Amino acid sequence: MNGAPAGEDTTAPEHSWEELVTTALLGTDRRTPAHAAPGRPAPVALLDAAAVAAVRRRAGLRPARAAQRPEPAPADPRPALPAPAAHRLTALLADRSGGTGSGRRGSSPDLMELLPQWLAAANAHGYAAPPQTLPALLDAARGRTDLRPAGLAFAGPRALWLARLNPDWRFALRAAPGGGAALPDAADPEAVRRLWQEGLFAERAALLGTLRARTPALGRELLASTWAAERAEDRLMFLDSLRTGLSDADEPFLEQALGDRSRNVRATAAELLSALPGSALAERMAVRATACVALDRTGNAPAIAVEAPPECDTGMERDGVAATPPAGRGERSWWLGQLVEAAPLGCWRERFGGRTAEEIVALPVADGWQGELHAAWCRAAVRQRNAAWSRALLGSPSAPEAGGPGAVSLAERAKLLAALEPAERAGWVAGFIATHGLSEAFQLLGVCAVPWAPPLGRAVVDALNIARDAGSYPWSFSGVMGLAERCLDPAEAVRLEALLAIPDEREDAAPGAGGYWAEAFQRLVTTLRLRAAMTRELAPPTPPEPPRAVVQPPDAAG
Amino acid sequence: MTEQGVRWTADQVLALAPDAASRKAGSRLGAAGPWSGTGSGEGTVWGLCKGSGGRPYQTAVDLAGPAGPAYQCSCPSRKFPCKHALGLLLLWAGDDGLVPACAQPPDWAGQWLAGRRSRAAAGRTQAEEGSSAGPADPEAARRRAERRAERVTAGATELEQRLTDLLRGGLATAEQAGYGLWDETAARMVDAQAPGLAARVRELGAIPASGAGWPARLLEECALLHLLDQGWLRRDTLPDALAATVRSRLGLPAPPDGPPVRDHWLVLAQYDTADPKLTTRRIWLHGAESGHTRLLLSYGAAGRAPELSLPVGLALEAELTAYPGAGRSRAALGERFAAPAPAGFRPPGVTTGEATARYGEALREDPWLESVPVTLGRVIPVPDGDRWQLADTGTDTALPLTRAARSRPGLWRLVALSGGAPVTVFGECGHRGFTPLTAWPEGEGEAVPLC
């Protein structure tokens, strides 16, 4: 009955309770109560008896038999969070549940946006999550996939234990490597082979991913052992996971995959091979590409002459060149782009008489081929993660054409920047902002390392200051502002103090903009201070702890 | 006790928030940015918060007031406490040295605090004088009480008639009648000035739609209602304590009349139940020395948080005065002697068997009791199909969780806290099962609110 404790007496009183219910359901007019009391009308006598029985039933309740107890959650050996950090986490997670609120944020920080940083910092220290925060953490990770890796790492083994009990959190079992059923140890080849041959697709993909991260050769051999029997979609997915731990040792297998039945599989294999500058495919592509691009010395100054390939032969197609161009593109320039993109960048030095990447990029290109050629080099530099070519193609950040729509789009620049060292990257973006302002900088800022290096941070703050003085509204820069709140080094907060005051309104400024700017800077400073506090709170306690070392062994034993 | 020792935790501060939006807004203000001129001392906290306007808001909180925390803020918000007060308290709770302890509040805060303190002192003297003077006109009060008793008697008699009719025709007819019949009867009970009867009658309307087994539940509730009617009609023959229970179950007001009990009261749980007109807040307290568990009730008009708020896990030294009625644990909060501070103790736990036995015994004094407050020691949350139970560590017995508890997010906090290991759980144990309200981990650790 109604979730009440079971185990009631099922003898006489219970029997008569059933009878009372039946009589009550039908009504005393239709059914005379079994024990009518003299002098009481039948319904009243029934109510009397029912009242006694009801109270007796309630008073006689006893606990139920316990169900099968769950296996205890695995122990989490990580140290507990310092108390202030635990409270901060509660506050950050509490911000999530309140909904998106009412649009304008005013001067208060957006706590939910700080959660990823907080998680990364807590993970770097290796703290364990307080158990009672796990449901909120799992809910947050469920809603935002970008939080999942760090969130689940922080949540630890108990979160997986919890996720097995609640279907809402199944994603945690899928996302965690081997979360559902523990992945076999790589040292146990028999178990690995069995899972590979009998497992579900997700389990097999997870297995391959794990193996490629640690022992790439083992993963490749496993894939090769069943390659012919896999379905085309699965072949594509598995082949793609070879990106992790890709090396020259993978070349024979990839070379063989160039002859695959599926066009997508062939293209992926070719792409992977072209990322190996020493591969035979890269060599073949280098021969084809250098045949099309040559140094022309006939004019006054050396220039690059381009002769696009006249046809796409079967050899090219086998090496992953798509024969049919998208609508609106000439097929010969389409083929050229693919050849140059897949050719190792190292081959151009020899082709252009020992010139460096900078010198080659600086050469004029004849007959309007510059856009096509440089774009292909950009794709090649990104694919091969070549810093020298990336630097050359990016050019000087303060060059006038860097800001405008040149041969290299902003999206491609962002990709090229990723190939540079963090400090160089930050320096280039700082130079770009100093020359061209913030309006084009959002995408470029997104690839810079967090927290921003001092020159970059200064450039952004200066540019914001200039934008304010120019009299525009701060929400034109809300994207950069949001990034700055999350990425600016908290040490910069001091430099921002001066910007907090509401400036005198100028005639040409947008009405009220000064107040909004002050508010936006206020939020920036508040957020920076909050981030500094978050970092401070997460620092492990430093006080001397001699007794601990003594107490630990018996604790661990118990 | 040092100034550091009485700082609250962020959870405890957030528990003061009147609603989720305030909690969120307050969290955002719990950072140094907008604050200046902050300070704290003698159970009070103050600071200036920069808002969107030119003048910063002046925010002050008095945590040590005899009637609970009091808030003062120059902002126009009608939330109580406002987000500035919450943010200030969070800043103070954060304990990063952002709210320094200093003895002298600034003038604007000092005036308000001094005003509060002197009013409180005046109120105390007045109350002492008032109690000796007695009611203004005892004769008129007696006549009013008699008139009301007559009306309640008429209402109880009418309700008896309706119940008898229902059982004569059979409960099956109630399924077709729906809510209309019961709503009308409930309105009649409101007219009869018996709000306790009205509330019970309204509940009856929902039972036929409550799923399998409803006839048994409806019969139970009808029979208990009949028992209450009969108790009222024959109250002269009942023992005094039981008669007082009947009066309070009917909803007749009675002032708290027990002797004041001074103790260290640990706040076990605080939760709100809202209906369209009224928000009811229940706060369970546990006395460290007396061992009593007592219930404080506080009410707020629709959409407003009740004024009394005590964060779970803190203990306060105060006097409680019990309301009349046998076996009922309701009390009124009297004078408080110190601001709430983190508690270093937990209530002692019992087994599941002892918990159900306690409920059974309590029914002897008050057969209408739905549940009793119980702390279970060393129990493990265990899934049982789509239900959950709390199983004893030592024995093979368990208490199922109530239907309401199964659908709350607190259930998962409890399961996560336990991780399959024993925990201490405070909650309400009754005929529908156990409703967990607060839990403590087995080793060291703060109280975790589950509601």
Chai-1 contact restraints between the chains, C-beta under 6 A:
chainA,res_idxA,chainB,res_idxB,connection_type,confidence,min_distance_angstrom,max_distance_angstrom,comment,restraint_id
A,M1,B,G213,contact,1.0,0.0,6.0,A-B,restraint_1
A,N2,B,R432,contact,1.0,0.0,6.0,A-B,restraint_2
A,G3,B,P400,contact,1.0,0.0,6.0,A-B,restraint_3
A,G3,B,T402,contact,1.0,0.0,6.0,A-B,restraint_4
A,G3,B,R403,contact,1.0,0.0,6.0,A-B,restraint_5
A,G3,B,R432,contact,1.0,0.0,6.0,A-B,restraint_6
A,G3,B,G433,contact,1.0,0.0,6.0,A-B,restraint_7
A,A4,B,H431,contact,1.0,0.0,6.0,A-B,restraint_8
A,A4,B,R432,contact,1.0,0.0,6.0,A-B,restraint_9
A,V21,B,P215,contact,1.0,0.0,6.0,A-B,restraint_10
A,V21,B,A216,contact,1.0,0.0,6.0,A-B,restraint_11
A,V21,B,L219,contact,1.0,0.0,6.0,A-B,restraint_12
A,A24,B,L167,contact,1.0,0.0,6.0,A-B,restraint_13
A,A24,B,L171,contact,1.0,0.0,6.0,A-B,restraint_14
A,A24,B,L219,contact,1.0,0.0,6.0,A-B,restraint_15
A,L25,B,G170,contact,1.0,0.0,6.0,A-B,restraint_16
A,L25,B,L171,contact,1.0,0.0,6.0,A-B,restraint_17
A,L25,B,A172,contact,1.0,0.0,6.0,A-B,restraint_18
A,L25,B,P215,contact,1.0,0.0,6.0,A-B,restraint_19
A,L26,B,G170,contact,1.0,0.0,6.0,A-B,restraint_20
A,G27,B,R168,contact,1.0,0.0,6.0,A-B,restraint_21
A,G27,B,G169,contact,1.0,0.0,6.0,A-B,restraint_22
A,G27,B,G170,contact,1.0,0.0,6.0,A-B,restraint_23
A,T28,B,L167,contact,1.0,0.0,6.0,A-B,restraint_24
A,T28,B,R168,contact,1.0,0.0,6.0,A-B,restraint_25
A,D29,B,R168,contact,1.0,0.0,6.0,A-B,restraint_26
A,P43,B,T164,contact,1.0,0.0,6.0,A-B,restraint_27
A,P43,B,L167,contact,1.0,0.0,6.0,A-B,restraint_28
A,P43,B,R168,contact,1.0,0.0,6.0,A-B,restraint_29
A,V44,B,T164,contact,1.0,0.0,6.0,A-B,restraint_30
A,L46,B,L167,contact,1.0,0.0,6.0,A-B,restraint_31
A,L47,B,A223,contact,1.0,0.0,6.0,A-B,restraint_32
A,L47,B,H226,contact,1.0,0.0,6.0,A-B,restraint_33
A,A50,B,L219,contact,1.0,0.0,6.0,A-B,restraint_34
A,A50,B,A223,contact,1.0,0.0,6.0,A-B,restraint_35
A,A51,B,A223,contact,1.0,0.0,6.0,A-B,restraint_36
A,A51,B,H226,contact,1.0,0.0,6.0,A-B,restraint_37
A,A51,B,L227,contact,1.0,0.0,6.0,A-B,restraint_38
A,A54,B,E220,contact,1.0,0.0,6.0,A-B,restraint_39
A,A54,B,A223,contact,1.0,0.0,6.0,A-B,restraint_40
A,V55,B,L363,contact,1.0,0.0,6.0,A-B,restraint_41
A,V55,B,P367,contact,1.0,0.0,6.0,A-B,restraint_42
A,R58,B,L363,contact,1.0,0.0,6.0,A-B,restraint_43
A,R58,B,H431,contact,1.0,0.0,6.0,A-B,restraint_44
A,A59,B,G360,contact,1.0,0.0,6.0,A-B,restraint_45
A,A59,B,L363,contact,1.0,0.0,6.0,A-B,restraint_46
A,L61,B,T356,contact,1.0,0.0,6.0,A-B,restraint_47
A,R62,B,T356,contact,1.0,0.0,6.0,A-B,restraint_48
A,P63,B,T352,contact,1.0,0.0,6.0,A-B,restraint_49
A,P63,B,G353,contact,1.0,0.0,6.0,A-B,restraint_50
A,P63,B,T356,contact,1.0,0.0,6.0,A-B,restraint_51
A,P63,B,T397,contact,1.0,0.0,6.0,A-B,restraint_52
A,P63,B,A398,contact,1.0,0.0,6.0,A-B,restraint_53
A,P63,B,L399,contact,1.0,0.0,6.0,A-B,restraint_54
A,A64,B,A398,contact,1.0,0.0,6.0,A-B,restraint_55
A,A64,B,P400,contact,1.0,0.0,6.0,A-B,restraint_56
A,A66,B,A391,contact,1.0,0.0,6.0,A-B,restraint_57
A,A66,B,D396,contact,1.0,0.0,6.0,A-B,restraint_58
A,A66,B,A398,contact,1.0,0.0,6.0,A-B,restraint_59
A,A67,B,V382,contact,1.0,0.0,6.0,A-B,restraint_60
A,A67,B,D384,contact,1.0,0.0,6.0,A-B,restraint_61
A,R69,B,I380,contact,1.0,0.0,6.0,A-B,restraint_62
A,R69,B,V382,contact,1.0,0.0,6.0,A-B,restraint_63
A,P70,B,G420,contact,1.0,0.0,6.0,A-B,restraint_64
A,P72,B,G420,contact,1.0,0.0,6.0,A-B,restraint_65
A,P72,B,A421,contact,1.0,0.0,6.0,A-B,restraint_66
A,A73,B,G419,contact,1.0,0.0,6.0,A-B,restraint_67
A,A73,B,G420,contact,1.0,0.0,6.0,A-B,restraint_68
A,H87,B,T9,contact,1.0,0.0,6.0,A-B,restraint_69
A,H87,B,A10,contact,1.0,0.0,6.0,A-B,restraint_70
A,T90,B,A10,contact,1.0,0.0,6.0,A-B,restraint_71
A,T90,B,D11,contact,1.0,0.0,6.0,A-B,restraint_72
A,A91,B,A10,contact,1.0,0.0,6.0,A-B,restraint_73
A,A91,B,S27,contact,1.0,0.0,6.0,A-B,restraint_74
A,A94,B,S27,contact,1.0,0.0,6.0,A-B,restraint_75
A,D95,B,K24,contact,1.0,0.0,6.0,A-B,restraint_76
A,D95,B,S27,contact,1.0,0.0,6.0,A-B,restraint_77
A,G98,B,A20,contact,1.0,0.0,6.0,A-B,restraint_78
A,G98,B,K24,contact,1.0,0.0,6.0,A-B,restraint_79
A,G106,B,S52,contact,1.0,0.0,6.0,A-B,restraint_80
A,S108,B,R28,contact,1.0,0.0,6.0,A-B,restraint_81
A,S108,B,L29,contact,1.0,0.0,6.0,A-B,restraint_82
A,P131,B,A416,contact,1.0,0.0,6.0,A-B,restraint_83
A,P131,B,L417,contact,1.0,0.0,6.0,A-B,restraint_84
A,Q132,B,R413,contact,1.0,0.0,6.0,A-B,restraint_85
A,Q132,B,A416,contact,1.0,0.0,6.0,A-B,restraint_86
A,Q132,B,L417,contact,1.0,0.0,6.0,A-B,restraint_87
A,Q132,B,V448,contact,1.0,0.0,6.0,A-B,restraint_88
A,L134,B,A416,contact,1.0,0.0,6.0,A-B,restraint_89
A,P135,B,W412,contact,1.0,0.0,6.0,A-B,restraint_90
A,P135,B,R413,contact,1.0,0.0,6.0,A-B,restraint_91
A,P135,B,A416,contact,1.0,0.0,6.0,A-B,restraint_92
A,R158,B,G419,contact,1.0,0.0,6.0,A-B,restraint_93
A,L162,B,A416,contact,1.0,0.0,6.0,A-B,restraint_94
A,V525,B,G33,contact,1.0,0.0,6.0,A-B,restraint_95
A,T526,B,A31,contact,1.0,0.0,6.0,A-B,restraint_96
A,T526,B,G33,contact,1.0,0.0,6.0,A-B,restraint_97
A,R529,B,A32,contact,1.0,0.0,6.0,A-B,restraint_98
A,R529,B,G33,contact,1.0,0.0,6.0,A-B,restraint_99
A,L530,B,A31,contact,1.0,0.0,6.0,A-B,restraint_100
